[in-house]
């Protein structure tokens, strides 16, 4: 569900291909990290986080404005 939500802004074909590749490499191999030392305003809202797996990385930084880097490949 979470991956469907974060992929929602992308084109349908790109979402489908991304989910196919993520599933092929196993959801159980994904890890979520957030960085407490980058908590802007000390408000406990995740300003910097990333999802990593054997064949993907998704980095998000929400301050001072939104930046995101996504790399999903076919295999590790």
C-alpha positions in Angstrom: 0.0 0.0 0.0 2.8 2.5 0.9 4.6 1.9 -2.4 1.4 2.4 -4.3 0.9 5.7 -2.5 4.4 7.0 -3.1 4.3 6.0 -6.8 0.8 7.6 -7.3 2.2 10.9 -8.9 3.9 8.9 -11.7 2.5 7.8 -15.0 0.4 4.6 -14.9 2.9 2.6 -17.0 5.8 3.7 -14.9 4.0 2.8 -11.7 3.1 -0.7 -13.0 6.7 -1.4 -14.2 8.1 -0.1 -10.9 5.8 -2.3 -8.8 6.7 -5.3 -11.0 10.4 -4.8 -10.4 10.0 -4.2 -6.7 7.8 -7.3 -6.2 10.3 -9.4 -8.2 13.1 -8.4 -5.8 10.9 -9.0 -2.8 9.1 -6.5 -0.5 10.6 -8.4 2.4 14.0 -7.0 1.3 13.0 -3.4 1.6 14.2 -1.3 4.5 12.9 2.2 5.6 15.3 4.6 7.2 14.7 8.1 8.5 17.3 10.6 9.8 16.6 12.0 13.3 19.5 14.4 13.0 17.8 16.1 10.0 14.5 16.7 11.8 13.9 20.3 10.8 12.1 22.2 13.6 12.4 19.2 16.0 8.7 18.4 15.2 9.1 14.6 14.9 8.0 14.8 11.2 10.3 12.9 8.9 12.0 15.5 6.8 14.6 13.0 5.3 13.9 9.3 4.7 14.8 6.6 2.3 13.6 3.2 1.2 16.3 0.8 0.2 16.3 -2.7 -1.3 18.7 -4.9 -3.3 17.6 -3.2 -6.5 16.2 0.1 -5.5 16.7 3.3 -3.5 14.2 6.1 -2.9 15.5 9.1 -1.1 13.3 12.0 0.0 14.2 15.3 1.5 11.4 17.7 2.4 13.4 20.8 3.5 13.9 23.5 2.4 11.7 22.2 -0.4 10.9 18.7 -1.7 13.6 16.7 -3.4 13.3 13.1 -4.2 15.6 10.6 -6.0 14.3 7.3 -7.2 16.3 4.5 -8.8 14.6 1.1 -9.4 16.4 -1.5 -11.5 15.6 -5.0 -12.8 17.8 -7.0 -10.5 20.4 -6.6 -7.8 
